[in-house]
């Protein structure tokens, strides 16, 4: 009897210690997740009539009207031509919008006409030539399932599926597709309606100048109606992650990934936990190796799952060092679990930004992106390590990608092979916070320029004119050509207002 009581005592002690240890280990993470969930109060903001905004939620602007292009090609071309004639007659300006994920008013002109391209989304796949003919208004979220049913995938796009094709071409996007130039390299041709209402087919051999200027041209040369895109077969991948110091990332990437035909997609993450020894000092390199199989064995296109949990982990970082530590530990721990699974290429591409996107009324997400030569990888991060804390920047994520030299577009950011750093900050929606973000952005741009790099143009217009011209020395000629192709200045936006006017 005494032995049994002793056993129960030791069992009770063990259970008690286990519960206490569980509380110690899990109480804080649970608190962080519950708190993030409690603070996350998405709100649908209905703008007043004739007002429009973009993804920054910092560019609310009054416009004359928003005009949705018809989905039928014949009606679309006729009505769009009439609209441009009306704009020319009344002296109105036209800006072009898709998903409006840019952040600097690139789709907005004050008191102008906003052209909503999203209804123009027809698509047709030619499997013999591996070409997708698609309307500029189609989103990747519509395209990926369509291609998946036919065994194909997008060659180059952003890492999220919310964007429209026309918007992606206008900013000349890139993504996790390693050792590749930007999306312009996959464009075979496109049809563009110019300011005079003429429809021109543009390719590397036909209207070559417009091909080069309209891709990455931010909607300033005309309306891209539809495009012929090169697509690739869908594939099965097996991920592998590696944790390494930030200063070894570039060399490890060049050794392990560059030129390796067995690698399908790649991305890196950097630690954002504040601290001299932690902030931007550790990296996770995730490599997706090709794992050939029969088409029927490629994983089905399914939702990634656990969206609410992943969102809570991500949003728990806002204003919280502990939240950032939780997210970074999860990022590293999940790598080992992912290595035991297979993913299709389409699975990796088919997720929307809304899973993580700020939707509360008092804050917003602000993106930056900097393109840096491999030789200056460490130098740029060392400079960022000092700049961001100085302005109390609430950095939630840094994704590292590589992009090959762009030989197709004129206003190119990749004038050589580059690594890119995609930074996402949380910012209060106040003038004071925006001013502080502007000051920080300018210092980060100076850091990029000092490293022989550039910054990406679709985001907040915080760069000075001098910084813009130094980063893009071809800009003067770019805007001069824009004025030649658009004599009446029909196509304009806030990006042009700030940097393009004589």
SEZARO-377803 format. One record per residue (C-alpha): residue in three letters; x, y negated, z negated. Coordinates in steps of 0.2 Angstrom, whole numbers. Layout:
N
['Ala', [X, Y, Z]] ...
//
This chain:
502
['Unk', [0, 0, 0]] ['Unk', [14, -12, -4]] ['Unk', [23, -8, 12]] ['Unk', [7, -12, 22]] ['Unk', [5, -28, 13]] ['Unk', [24, -32, 16]] ['Unk', [21, -28, 35]] ['Unk', [6, -40, 35]] ['Unk', [16, -53, 27]] ['Unk', [30, -52, 40]] ['Unk', [17, -51, 54]] ['Unk', [8, -66, 47]] ['Unk', [25, -75, 46]] ['Unk', [30, -70, 64]] ['Unk', [13, -76, 70]] ['Unk', [14, -92, 61]] ['Unk', [32, -96, 67]] ['Unk', [26, -91, 85]] ['Unk', [12, -103, 83]] ['Unk', [23, -117, 76]] ['Unk', [35, -114, 90]] ['Unk', [22, -115, 103]] ['Unk', [15, -131, 96]] ['Unk', [33, -138, 96]] ['Unk', [36, -133, 114]] ['Unk', [19, -136, 122]] ['Unk', [11, -150, 111]] ['Unk', [20, -164, 120]] ['Unk', [18, -158, 137]] ['Unk', [0, -155, 134]] ['Unk', [-2, -172, 127]] ['Unk', [6, -180, 142]] ['Unk', [-5, -171, 154]] ['Unk', [-21, -174, 145]] ['Unk', [-16, -193, 143]] ['Unk', [-12, -194, 161]] ['Unk', [-29, -186, 165]] ['Unk', [-38, -198, 153]] ['Unk', [-29, -213, 161]] ['Unk', [-33, -208, 179]] ['Unk', [-49, -216, 183]] ['Unk', [-51, -217, 202]] ['Unk', [-62, -231, 208]] ['Unk', [-69, -233, 225]] ['Unk', [-67, -252, 229]] ['Unk', [-80, -258, 242]] ['Unk', [-72, -274, 250]] ['Unk', [-84, -288, 254]] ['Unk', [-90, -289, 272]] ['Unk', [-77, -294, 285]] ['Unk', [-62, -290, 273]] ['Unk', [-49, -277, 275]] ['Unk', [-34, -270, 266]] ['Unk', [-21, -257, 268]] ['Unk', [-12, -243, 258]] ['Unk', [-3, -256, 247]] ['Unk', [-20, -263, 241]] ['Unk', [-11, -279, 240]] ['Unk', [-16, -286, 257]] ['Unk', [-34, -290, 256]] ['Unk', [-38, -301, 271]] ['Unk', [-53, -309, 279]] ['Unk', [-55, -304, 298]] ['Unk', [-67, -308, 311]] ['Unk', [-73, -290, 313]] ['Unk', [-68, -272, 313]] ['Unk', [-72, -263, 330]] ['Unk', [-72, -244, 331]] ['Unk', [-67, -238, 348]] ['Unk', [-79, -225, 355]] ['Unk', [-74, -207, 355]] ['Unk', [-79, -205, 374]] ['Unk', [-64, -210, 385]] ['Unk', [-74, -218, 398]] ['Unk', [-84, -229, 386]] ['Unk', [-68, -232, 376]] ['Unk', [-58, -239, 390]] ['Unk', [-72, -250, 397]] ['Unk', [-77, -257, 380]] ['Unk', [-59, -260, 375]] ['Unk', [-55, -269, 391]] ['Unk', [-71, -280, 387]] ['Unk', [-65, -283, 369]] ['Unk', [-48, -289, 375]] ['Unk', [-55, -301, 388]] ['Unk', [-66, -308, 374]] ['Unk', [-51, -310, 362]] ['Unk', [-42, -319, 376]] ['Unk', [-56, -330, 380]] ['Unk', [-59, -335, 362]] ['Unk', [-41, -336, 357]] ['Unk', [-43, -321, 344]] ['Unk', [-29, -309, 340]] ['Unk', [-31, -290, 339]] ['Unk', [-22, -279, 327]] ['Unk', [-23, -260, 328]] ['Unk', [-27, -248, 314]] ['Unk', [-28, -230, 311]] ['Unk', [-27, -223, 293]] ['Unk', [-19, -239, 288]] ['Unk', [-5, -231, 278]] ['Unk', [7, -245, 281]] ['Unk', [9, -258, 267]] ['Unk', [14, -274, 275]] ['Unk', [-2, -280, 284]] ['Unk', [4, -271, 300]] ['Unk', [-14, -267, 304]] ['Unk', [-21, -284, 300]] ['Unk', [-22, -302, 307]] ['Unk', [-31, -315, 297]] ['Unk', [-48, -319, 306]] ['Unk', [-43, -307, 320]] ['Unk', [-51, -292, 327]] ['Unk', [-46, -275, 319]] ['Unk', [-47, -261, 331]] ['Unk', [-51, -245, 322]] ['Unk', [-44, -230, 332]] ['Unk', [-49, -216, 321]] ['Unk', [-65, -210, 332]] ['Unk', [-53, -208, 347]] ['Unk', [-47, -191, 342]] ['Unk', [-50, -178, 356]] ['Unk', [-37, -165, 358]] ['Unk', [-32, -151, 370]] ['Unk', [-18, -139, 369]] ['Unk', [-8, -132, 384]] ['Unk', [1, -116, 378]] ['Unk', [10, -114, 394]] ['Unk', [20, -130, 392]] ['Unk', [18, -131, 373]] ['Unk', [10, -148, 375]] ['Unk', [-4, -156, 364]] ['Unk', [-14, -170, 373]] ['Unk', [-22, -180, 359]] ['Unk', [-31, -196, 356]] ['Unk', [-21, -209, 346]] ['Unk', [-35, -209, 332]] ['Unk', [-33, -191, 328]] ['Unk', [-26, -187, 310]] ['Unk', [-13, -174, 307]] ['Unk', [-26, -166, 295]] ['Unk', [-37, -163, 311]] ['Unk', [-22, -158, 322]] ['Unk', [-14, -145, 311]] ['Unk', [-29, -133, 309]] ['Unk', [-32, -135, 327]] ['Unk', [-14, -130, 332]] ['Unk', [-14, -116, 318]] ['Unk', [-29, -107, 326]] ['Unk', [-18, -106, 342]] ['Unk', [-2, -101, 333]] ['Unk', [7, -118, 335]] ['Unk', [13, -132, 324]] ['Unk', [18, -150, 324]] ['Unk', [36, -153, 329]] ['Unk', [39, -169, 320]] ['Unk', [28, -179, 308]] ['Unk', [27, -186, 290]] ['Unk', [27, -175, 275]] ['Unk', [8, -178, 273]] ['Unk', [-6, -176, 284]] ['Unk', [-17, -192, 281]] ['Unk', [-9, -202, 295]] ['Unk', [-15, -205, 313]] ['Unk', [-5, -200, 328]] ['Unk', [-5, -218, 335]] ['Unk', [0, -225, 318]] ['Unk', [14, -212, 317]] ['Unk', [20, -217, 334]] ['Unk', [19, -235, 330]] ['Unk', [31, -233, 315]] ['Unk', [41, -219, 324]] ['Unk', [40, -208, 309]] ['Unk', [50, -193, 303]] ['Unk', [49, -180, 290]] ['Unk', [56, -164, 283]] ['Unk', [60, -157, 300]] ['Unk', [79, -156, 298]] ['Unk', [92, -161, 311]] ['Unk', [79, -170, 322]] ['Unk', [77, -187, 328]] ['Unk', [61, -197, 324]] ['Unk', [44, -192, 332]] ['Unk', [47, -202, 348]] ['Unk', [59, -188, 353]] ['Unk', [43, -176, 354]] ['Unk', [33, -188, 365]] ['Unk', [32, -183, 383]] ['Unk', [21, -197, 389]] ['Unk', [7, -209, 383]] ['Unk', [-6, -220, 390]] ['Unk', [-6, -238, 385]] ['Unk', [-19, -252, 388]] ['Unk', [-9, -268, 389]] ['Unk', [-15, -286, 385]] ['Unk', [-23, -288, 403]] ['Unk', [-33, -272, 401]] ['Unk', [-22, -262, 412]] ['Unk', [-19, -243, 408]] ['Unk', [-1, -238, 410]] ['Unk', [7, -221, 409]] ['Unk', [23, -222, 399]] ['Unk', [37, -210, 399]] ['Unk', [56, -208, 400]] ['Unk', [54, -210, 419]] ['Unk', [38, -221, 421]] ['Unk', [36, -238, 413]] ['Unk', [52, -233, 403]] ['Unk', [54, -250, 395]] ['Unk', [36, -250, 387]] ['Unk', [40, -232, 382]] ['Unk', [55, -238, 372]] ['Unk', [46, -253, 365]] ['Unk', [29, -247, 361]] ['Unk', [36, -232, 351]] ['Unk', [41, -239, 335]] ['Unk', [33, -255, 341]] ['Unk', [20, -258, 327]] ['Unk', [6, -261, 339]] ['Unk', [13, -276, 347]] ['Unk', [14, -271, 365]] ['Unk', [-3, -264, 368]] ['Unk', [-15, -250, 362]] ['Unk', [-9, -232, 363]] ['Unk', [-24, -222, 369]] ['Unk', [-18, -205, 370]] ['Unk', [-1, -195, 370]] ['Unk', [6, -179, 376]] ['Unk', [16, -171, 362]] ['Unk', [28, -157, 362]] ['Unk', [23, -144, 349]] ['Unk', [32, -129, 342]] ['Unk', [26, -111, 337]] ['Unk', [20, -109, 319]] ['Unk', [33, -100, 308]] ['Unk', [35, -91, 292]] ['Unk', [47, -98, 279]] ['Unk', [55, -93, 263]] ['Unk', [61, -107, 252]] ['Unk', [77, -108, 242]] ['Unk', [82, -121, 230]] ['Unk', [98, -127, 223]] ['Unk', [102, -139, 209]] ['Unk', [117, -149, 211]] ['Unk', [125, -166, 206]] ['Unk', [120, -181, 217]] ['Unk', [138, -184, 223]] ['Unk', [139, -166, 230]] ['Unk', [122, -167, 239]] ['Unk', [128, -174, 256]] ['Unk', [143, -162, 258]] ['Unk', [132, -147, 252]] ['Unk', [119, -151, 265]] ['Unk', [131, -153, 279]] ['Unk', [139, -136, 274]] ['Unk', [123, -126, 272]] ['Unk', [110, -134, 283]] ['Unk', [117, -144, 297]] ['Unk', [117, -134, 313]] ['Unk', [110, -119, 305]] ['Unk', [97, -111, 316]] ['Unk', [90, -101, 302]] ['Unk', [84, -116, 293]] ['Unk', [66, -122, 297]] ['Unk', [63, -137, 286]] ['Unk', [72, -146, 272]] ['Unk', [70, -159, 258]] ['Unk', [79, -165, 243]] ['Unk', [73, -173, 227]] ['Unk', [83, -184, 215]] ['Unk', [80, -186, 196]] ['Unk', [71, -202, 191]] ['Unk', [73, -199, 172]] ['Unk', [80, -215, 165]] ['Unk', [97, -215, 157]] ['Unk', [115, -217, 162]] ['Unk', [118, -199, 164]] ['Unk', [101, -194, 172]] ['Unk', [94, -207, 183]] ['Unk', [98, -203, 201]] ['Unk', [112, -192, 195]] ['Unk', [105, -174, 198]] ['Unk', [97, -167, 214]] ['Unk', [87, -152, 220]] ['Unk', [90, -146, 238]] ['Unk', [75, -136, 245]] ['Unk', [79, -126, 261]] ['Unk', [65, -117, 270]] ['Unk', [73, -102, 279]] ['Unk', [65, -94, 294]] ['Unk', [58, -77, 290]] ['Unk', [52, -70, 307]] ['Unk', [37, -59, 307]] ['Unk', [22, -54, 317]] ['Unk', [9, -68, 320]] ['Unk', [-4, -59, 309]] ['Unk', [9, -59, 295]] ['Unk', [11, -78, 294]] ['Unk', [2, -85, 279]] ['Unk', [-15, -91, 282]] ['Unk', [-18, -110, 281]] ['Unk', [-25, -113, 264]] ['Unk', [-26, -127, 251]] ['Unk', [-10, -128, 241]] ['Unk', [-21, -126, 225]] ['Unk', [-19, -133, 207]] ['Unk', [-21, -151, 214]] ['Unk', [-28, -158, 198]] ['Unk', [-13, -151, 188]] ['Unk', [0, -156, 200]] ['Unk', [-8, -174, 200]] ['Unk', [-8, -174, 181]] ['Unk', [11, -169, 181]] ['Unk', [15, -182, 194]] ['Unk', [5, -197, 186]] ['Unk', [11, -193, 169]] ['Unk', [27, -201, 174]] ['Unk', [19, -219, 175]] ['Unk', [28, -229, 161]] ['Unk', [34, -213, 152]] ['Unk', [52, -207, 151]] ['Unk', [44, -191, 143]] ['Unk', [33, -189, 158]] ['Unk', [47, -191, 170]] ['Unk', [57, -177, 160]] ['Unk', [42, -166, 161]] ['Unk', [40, -168, 180]] ['Unk', [59, -165, 183]] ['Unk', [59, -149, 172]] ['Unk', [44, -143, 182]] ['Unk', [53, -147, 199]] ['Unk', [68, -137, 194]] ['Unk', [58, -123, 186]] ['Unk', [47, -120, 201]] ['Unk', [61, -118, 213]] ['Unk', [64, -100, 206]] ['Unk', [46, -96, 208]] ['Unk', [44, -103, 225]] ['Unk', [59, -92, 231]] ['Unk', [48, -77, 229]] ['Unk', [34, -83, 241]] ['Unk', [32, -86, 259]] ['Unk', [25, -101, 267]] ['Unk', [19, -106, 285]] ['Unk', [26, -121, 293]] ['Unk', [8, -127, 294]] ['Unk', [5, -125, 275]] ['Unk', [20, -136, 271]] ['Unk', [13, -150, 283]] ['Unk', [-5, -149, 278]] ['Unk', [-7, -159, 262]] ['Unk', [-14, -176, 260]] ['Unk', [-6, -190, 250]] ['Unk', [-22, -192, 240]] ['Unk', [-16, -178, 229]] ['Unk', [-4, -190, 220]] ['Unk', [-10, -207, 226]] ['Unk', [-14, -220, 213]] ['Unk', [-32, -224, 214]] ['Unk', [-35, -234, 198]] ['Unk', [-39, -253, 200]] ['Unk', [-25, -260, 190]] ['Unk', [-10, -251, 198]] ['Unk', [-4, -246, 215]] ['Unk', [10, -236, 223]] ['Unk', [23, -245, 233]] ['Unk', [35, -235, 245]] ['Unk', [52, -240, 250]] ['Unk', [64, -230, 262]] ['Unk', [82, -233, 266]] ['Unk', [93, -225, 279]] ['Unk', [111, -222, 274]] ['Unk', [126, -214, 283]] ['Unk', [132, -198, 275]] ['Unk', [149, -206, 270]] ['Unk', [139, -219, 260]] ['Unk', [127, -207, 252]] ['Unk', [135, -208, 234]] ['Unk', [139, -227, 236]] ['Unk', [121, -231, 239]] ['Unk', [114, -221, 225]] ['Unk', [127, -229, 213]] ['Unk', [121, -246, 218]] ['Unk', [103, -241, 216]] ['Unk', [107, -234, 199]] ['Unk', [111, -252, 193]] ['Unk', [98, -261, 203]] ['Unk', [82, -252, 199]] ['Unk', [83, -252, 180]] ['Unk', [88, -271, 180]] ['Unk', [71, -275, 187]] ['Unk', [62, -262, 176]] ['Unk', [56, -253, 192]] ['Unk', [45, -238, 188]] ['Unk', [52, -225, 200]] ['Unk', [41, -210, 201]] ['Unk', [49, -200, 215]] ['Unk', [64, -200, 227]] ['Unk', [64, -188, 242]] ['Unk', [79, -186, 252]] ['Unk', [78, -181, 271]] ['Unk', [90, -182, 286]] ['Unk', [86, -189, 303]] ['Unk', [97, -188, 319]] ['Unk', [101, -203, 330]] ['Unk', [86, -210, 339]] ['Unk', [89, -212, 358]] ['Unk', [72, -216, 363]] ['Unk', [65, -232, 354]] ['Unk', [72, -249, 355]] ['Unk', [68, -255, 337]] ['Unk', [77, -240, 330]] ['Unk', [81, -237, 312]] ['Unk', [92, -222, 316]] ['Unk', [106, -229, 326]] ['Unk', [117, -215, 320]] ['Unk', [114, -199, 310]] ['Unk', [107, -204, 293]] ['Unk', [101, -198, 276]] ['Unk', [85, -206, 271]] ['Unk', [79, -210, 253]] ['Unk', [60, -212, 251]] ['Unk', [57, -220, 235]] ['Unk', [39, -222, 227]] ['Unk', [36, -234, 213]] ['Unk', [21, -238, 202]] ['Unk', [17, -256, 201]] ['Unk', [4, -266, 193]] ['Unk', [-7, -276, 205]] ['Unk', [-2, -293, 199]] ['Unk', [7, -308, 207]] ['Unk', [21, -306, 193]] ['Unk', [24, -288, 196]] ['Unk', [24, -291, 215]] ['Unk', [37, -305, 213]] ['Unk', [48, -293, 203]] ['Unk', [46, -279, 216]] ['Unk', [51, -292, 230]] ['Unk', [67, -297, 220]] ['Unk', [71, -278, 217]] ['Unk', [68, -274, 235]] ['Unk', [79, -287, 242]] ['Unk', [93, -281, 231]] ['Unk', [91, -263, 237]] ['Unk', [91, -269, 255]] ['Unk', [107, -278, 252]] ['Unk', [114, -262, 245]] ['Unk', [108, -253, 260]] ['Unk', [116, -266, 272]] ['Unk', [132, -265, 262]] ['Unk', [133, -247, 265]] ['Unk', [130, -248, 284]] ['Unk', [112, -243, 282]] ['Unk', [95, -250, 286]] ['Unk', [78, -251, 278]] ['Unk', [61, -245, 285]] ['Unk', [49, -257, 292]] ['Unk', [31, -251, 288]] ['Unk', [31, -256, 270]] ['Unk', [29, -273, 260]] ['Unk', [36, -288, 269]] ['Unk', [48, -292, 255]] ['Unk', [64, -293, 266]] ['Unk', [70, -310, 270]] ['Unk', [71, -315, 289]] ['Unk', [90, -315, 287]] ['Unk', [90, -297, 280]] ['Unk', [78, -291, 294]] ['Unk', [89, -298, 307]] ['Unk', [104, -291, 300]] ['Unk', [96, -273, 298]] ['Unk', [89, -275, 316]] ['Unk', [100, -285, 326]] ['Unk', [90, -280, 342]] ['Unk', [74, -288, 334]] ['Unk', [76, -305, 343]] ['Unk', [76, -296, 360]] ['Unk', [62, -285, 354]] ['Unk', [51, -300, 351]] ['Unk', [56, -308, 367]] ['Unk', [50, -293, 377]] ['Unk', [34, -293, 367]] ['Unk', [30, -310, 373]] ['Unk', [34, -306, 391]] ['Unk', [22, -291, 390]] ['Unk', [9, -300, 380]] ['Unk', [9, -318, 387]] ['Unk', [-7, -324, 378]] ['Unk', [-1, -316, 361]] ['Unk', [-16, -305, 360]] ['Unk', [-8, -291, 349]] ['Unk', [-2, -298, 332]] ['Unk', [-1, -293, 314]] ['Unk', [6, -300, 298]] ['Unk', [23, -291, 302]] ['Unk', [24, -302, 318]] ['Unk', [18, -317, 309]] ['Unk', [33, -316, 297]] ['Unk', [47, -310, 308]] ['Unk', [42, -312, 326]] ['Unk', [36, -330, 329]] ['Unk', [49, -341, 337]] 
//
